[in-house]
Every structure is written in structure tokens, then in C-alpha cells.
């Protein structure tokens, strides 16, 4: 039962990955901290309702994502993009170019993606979530997740191809 | 599956993860084993994916975030527990007060006993005020006493001298618990409202049938409903006289 999940152990296990997800969405340290804190606060109040403790991780990420969307008061629709239409988004960036970028530039590129692509791409890279876990976390069908990932990853890499690597610090 | 289709599918492929369990990726990987060009493309793709994963994972939480979350939650839990304790205490207090209030209506008690003197006073005053039918209409005291005796109602009553001079108009037998009450009606001489045959009433009952009767060695006066009453006790009988007016109005009959 969820009651048996120790709060401190839960925080210790998930605050880092949740912060990474929150920061990749919010792009602001204070906002990301607030999102993580709010997520654990909701867990403290409602976590006991979760019967399957194996779903704790998904529950936390889902809650954080919902809080983020709530904060943004986002009203956009989420059209399903078929994988065929994503074929034109094949990346052109070379691995060596990516390697010269720093994390901030990658996150800047992520922030320039449409909102519907940001969360699945972040979960894809940050947590190695399976496709099913990403679908469950975001509350969308598996096919939709794959479509968004295909298009979002392609666009991200195209954006990264245009980014000038940061000069090395003296 | 063509080479280009495989490349699109590989977009979602992260080396070293459970992605290989995806049927489409498994099929694309199998194709790459036999396609050197696709294999080279896949190698570049995997390098790019690994690099991007590393970049994303360089995001680290600010120092102290974990401790802040835990400490703030602990403080919140403490406040919540205290608030719940107060609410529980208040709820218990409210229940106790409610039960105490309701028990006045539900629980039998001395004051709630319907066989007491005060209840008797109210009941008899109600009979006089709210209407009755006389069993016997007569101005003959002897006939009234005889009738009451015949009904096994108290008939050996002793009237105060002033009352003996008042005109009787009849009598009735009322019930009180398991006892009979003799009701003797008088007319004081004042004009009576239409349909009314008396304006002074005497109730006599065995004293033992009424609980909590005070000493009543001398008449005790009380306003009951719209009547002024005088109660006294003599020779095991309880007398209750009632009329309209004030205490002086009733004293003239005692």
C-alpha cells in the first residue's frame, strides 16, 4: 500500500529526476523547485489513494506534468501526428556537433519545441521512460506518444544543428 | 521494411534500454545487421542519442532541495496533525453538548416525569381552559358528591368555607395516571362567555397519585397557563382550585 512508502525515501529517490523534468519544462530553477515541491506535497495528501506502489514513479511525473500545465493554463489541443508525417523530420545534426554543445544549449533547443513535444522528449532522454510509461505519464495513447517523439526528436536535432557551440571558457 | 522506414523507426531507439523489446525496433535492428549502410547510420544515431542523454542528465537539482521538501512537509504534517486534534476535540465537545441537549427530551429524568405535581397542575388547567363536558350538570352539591362517589372518584372532599358559598354548576371525572380526579365546577357570578358553564374549577385527587407534591400545609399559588391556581393538601387529598385573574382573585374562595 502507498502508506508504506516512506516519504523521505521517496523524496530521496525521485527529487533529482523530477527536478530534471521540471527544469526541462519550466526552464527556470525556482519554478522547477516549486513544481517538485508541489508534486511531493500532493503525494503527501493524496498518495495514499494509489493502490499500486509500482506506479509511484509514473504518478509523480504525471502529477508534476499536470501541475506544470496547470501553471501555464495551457489550452492548446494535442493533435495526434501519424508517424508517416514525421518522416520529413529526420535529423541532420552530426554526433560530433551535438557533442560540442553544452546542456544549456540543448535545453534551450528543447524549450523552442512546441509544448506538446517538450514533455515526451524530456522524459525520453532524462529518464529512459519506456514508451508506455511516457504515454501513461502524459495520459495520451501509445501511438500518440510515438508520433510526438518522432517529430519532437527530429525537430530538436534540427534545432541543435543550427546552434553554434559555446566557445571554450578561458 | 525499407532502409528509410528503419531510420524513422530508429528515431525512437535508445541504445541500452528496453526499446529493443519494441517489435518495430527489433525488426529494424534485424535489418541493420544485414545492411552495412544502415548499420553505419545506426551507429551515428546511437552516438548522437547517448550524447543527448548525457546533456539532459547534467541537469542537477539545487543543493538543499531535498532537505527543504522534507522539512517543509514535516512542518506541514505537524500543523495538520495539530489542526486535526483541535477539530477532533471540538467535534467531541459538540457531540457531548448535543447529547446533553437531546437527553432532555429523550432520557427519563425527574423533571421529565409526567406524573409530577407541576405536570398535574398544567394538565388540569388545560382541562379547564380547553373545554370539557360535564358528566353531571346540577347546582346541587349533594348530587355532585353522590355522582362522584358512584364513579369511585374522590367524593369526601372538604371545601373551604368561602368556596362552599359559591354556586356549583356540575361535575366531571377526569383521569390522571391510574387515578380518578373529581372536577367540580362553580360559577362565581361574573358573566360567562357564551357556551361556558363555569369560571371556577376544583380538582380533587388522591395525593399519593401525584409525585413531588410539596408540603402544601397552606395554599400555594401559581400561575398556570391563563389560570391562577391554588393548591393545598388535606386528609390525603390534593386540592387544586383554578380561576382567571390574579392571586387576590382566588384567595377570596379560600
Interface residues (C-beta under 8 A of the other chain):
Chain A: X7 X8 X11 X12 X15 X16 X19 X20 X23 X24 X29 X33 X36 X37 X40 X41 X44 X83 X86 X87 X90 X91 X93 X94 X95 X98 X99 X101 X102 X103 X106 X107 X122 X124 X125 X126 X128 X130 X131 X146 X149 X150 X153 X154 X156 X157
Chain B: X4 X7 X8 X11 X12 X14 X17 X18 X19 X22 X44 X47 X48 X51 X52 X53 X55 X56 X57 X58 X59 X60 X61 X62 X65 X66 X68 X69 X70 X72 X73 X76 X77
